[in-house]
């Protein structure tokens, strides 16, 4: 299980982001929208949920954890996504806020994955899990994607994540 820090110390204002290529370039946008926060991003292009979950389990976690993975695993069945997300919730512990990001990949939302985010959120108290509706933003706001998955710029994505982090 992830080693504990003092998660709800208001002065700490620290966030850890575990992600794939959609998180690699979020640093500047998050720093702009979360002034005074300590932001640590562990992201790699092509990262799968299993690798991200393993890395998360071996990391000293702050009070807010963003789990922004799934765009490379959307073809897996619902039970598999549920298992991975439940592991993430256990690793982050009951005293942290977990932010989950909905998936849009290859030109469309991924309802099999996204429905599991809603399942997990219903399983735990609302304050413990926040969602950043990336798939909804792409569908509703017309975010320009360069390849059906990656945004032309990172403004909307960083804003969505920062807003979810602030709700923690």
PEQUI-V315978 format. One record per residue. N is the residue number from 1. RES is the residue in three letters. D_FIRST is the distance of its C-alpha to the first C-alpha in Angstrom with 2 decimals. Layout:
n->N res->RES d_first->D_FIRST
n->N res->RES d_first->D_FIRST
//
This chain:
n->1 res->UNK d_first->0.00
n->2 res->UNK d_first->3.81
n->3 res->UNK d_first->6.33
n->4 res->UNK d_first->8.80
n->5 res->UNK d_first->12.31
n->6 res->UNK d_first->15.10
n->7 res->UNK d_first->14.61
n->8 res->UNK d_first->18.06
n->9 res->UNK d_first->20.19
n->10 res->UNK d_first->23.02
n->11 res->UNK d_first->24.05
n->12 res->UNK d_first->20.81
n->13 res->UNK d_first->21.31
n->14 res->UNK d_first->18.69
n->15 res->UNK d_first->17.33
n->16 res->UNK d_first->15.21
n->17 res->UNK d_first->16.69
n->18 res->UNK d_first->15.33
n->19 res->UNK d_first->18.50
n->20 res->UNK d_first->21.35
n->21 res->UNK d_first->25.00
n->22 res->UNK d_first->25.34
n->23 res->UNK d_first->23.12
n->24 res->UNK d_first->24.54
n->25 res->UNK d_first->27.42
n->26 res->UNK d_first->26.00
n->27 res->UNK d_first->25.75
n->28 res->UNK d_first->29.36
n->29 res->UNK d_first->29.50
n->30 res->UNK d_first->26.37
n->31 res->UNK d_first->27.59
n->32 res->UNK d_first->30.96
n->33 res->UNK d_first->29.68
n->34 res->UNK d_first->27.11
n->35 res->UNK d_first->29.17
n->36 res->UNK d_first->27.57
n->37 res->UNK d_first->23.99
n->38 res->UNK d_first->21.74
n->39 res->UNK d_first->20.79
n->40 res->UNK d_first->18.57
n->41 res->UNK d_first->19.01
n->42 res->UNK d_first->17.38
n->43 res->UNK d_first->19.77
n->44 res->UNK d_first->21.83
n->45 res->UNK d_first->24.69
n->46 res->UNK d_first->24.16
n->47 res->UNK d_first->20.34
n->48 res->UNK d_first->19.15
n->49 res->UNK d_first->16.30
n->50 res->UNK d_first->14.72
n->51 res->UNK d_first->14.77
n->52 res->UNK d_first->13.58
n->53 res->UNK d_first->10.54
n->54 res->UNK d_first->9.75
n->55 res->UNK d_first->10.60
n->56 res->UNK d_first->8.61
n->57 res->UNK d_first->5.23
n->58 res->UNK d_first->7.01
n->59 res->UNK d_first->8.61
n->60 res->UNK d_first->9.33
n->61 res->UNK d_first->9.85
n->62 res->UNK d_first->13.12
n->63 res->UNK d_first->14.47
n->64 res->UNK d_first->15.37
n->65 res->UNK d_first->13.66
n->66 res->UNK d_first->16.19
n->67 res->UNK d_first->15.43
n->68 res->UNK d_first->18.87
n->69 res->UNK d_first->18.82
n->70 res->UNK d_first->20.91
n->71 res->UNK d_first->24.32
n->72 res->UNK d_first->24.06
n->73 res->UNK d_first->22.90
n->74 res->UNK d_first->25.31
n->75 res->UNK d_first->27.28
n->76 res->UNK d_first->24.56
n->77 res->UNK d_first->25.19
n->78 res->UNK d_first->23.91
n->79 res->UNK d_first->21.86
n->80 res->UNK d_first->19.91
n->81 res->UNK d_first->19.23
n->82 res->UNK d_first->18.24
n->83 res->UNK d_first->15.69
n->84 res->UNK d_first->14.15
n->85 res->UNK d_first->14.26
n->86 res->UNK d_first->12.86
n->87 res->UNK d_first->9.67
n->88 res->UNK d_first->9.65
n->89 res->UNK d_first->10.43
n->90 res->UNK d_first->7.68
n->91 res->UNK d_first->4.97
n->92 res->UNK d_first->7.62
n->93 res->UNK d_first->8.15
n->94 res->UNK d_first->11.76
n->95 res->UNK d_first->13.00
n->96 res->UNK d_first->12.79
n->97 res->UNK d_first->15.36
n->98 res->UNK d_first->14.65
n->99 res->UNK d_first->17.71
n->100 res->UNK d_first->18.51
n->101 res->UNK d_first->21.60
n->102 res->UNK d_first->24.14
n->103 res->UNK d_first->25.50
n->104 res->UNK d_first->29.07
n->105 res->UNK d_first->29.79
n->106 res->UNK d_first->33.03
n->107 res->UNK d_first->35.18
n->108 res->UNK d_first->33.78
n->109 res->UNK d_first->31.01
n->110 res->UNK d_first->28.58
n->111 res->UNK d_first->28.78
n->112 res->UNK d_first->26.76
n->113 res->UNK d_first->23.65
n->114 res->UNK d_first->24.66
n->115 res->UNK d_first->25.30
n->116 res->UNK d_first->21.71
n->117 res->UNK d_first->20.71
n->118 res->UNK d_first->23.25
n->119 res->UNK d_first->22.02
n->120 res->UNK d_first->18.44
n->121 res->UNK d_first->20.02
n->122 res->UNK d_first->22.26
n->123 res->UNK d_first->19.49
n->124 res->UNK d_first->17.94
n->125 res->UNK d_first->20.04
n->126 res->UNK d_first->21.87
n->127 res->UNK d_first->20.73
n->128 res->UNK d_first->17.04
n->129 res->UNK d_first->17.83
n->130 res->UNK d_first->20.63
n->131 res->UNK d_first->22.30
n->132 res->UNK d_first->24.22
n->133 res->UNK d_first->27.04
n->134 res->UNK d_first->27.75
n->135 res->UNK d_first->29.48
n->136 res->UNK d_first->31.55
n->137 res->UNK d_first->32.53
n->138 res->UNK d_first->33.72
n->139 res->UNK d_first->35.69
n->140 res->UNK d_first->37.15
n->141 res->UNK d_first->37.67
n->142 res->UNK d_first->38.82
n->143 res->UNK d_first->36.33
n->144 res->UNK d_first->37.92
n->145 res->UNK d_first->35.93
n->146 res->UNK d_first->37.17
n->147 res->UNK d_first->36.09
n->148 res->UNK d_first->34.98
n->149 res->UNK d_first->31.34
n->150 res->UNK d_first->31.38
n->151 res->UNK d_first->33.10
n->152 res->UNK d_first->36.23
n->153 res->UNK d_first->34.81
n->154 res->UNK d_first->31.49
n->155 res->UNK d_first->32.93
n->156 res->UNK d_first->32.14
n->157 res->UNK d_first->28.59
n->158 res->UNK d_first->27.70
n->159 res->UNK d_first->29.49
n->160 res->UNK d_first->27.62
n->161 res->UNK d_first->24.19
n->162 res->UNK d_first->25.45
n->163 res->UNK d_first->26.92
n->164 res->UNK d_first->23.73
n->165 res->UNK d_first->21.82
n->166 res->UNK d_first->24.70
n->167 res->UNK d_first->24.44
n->168 res->UNK d_first->21.04
//
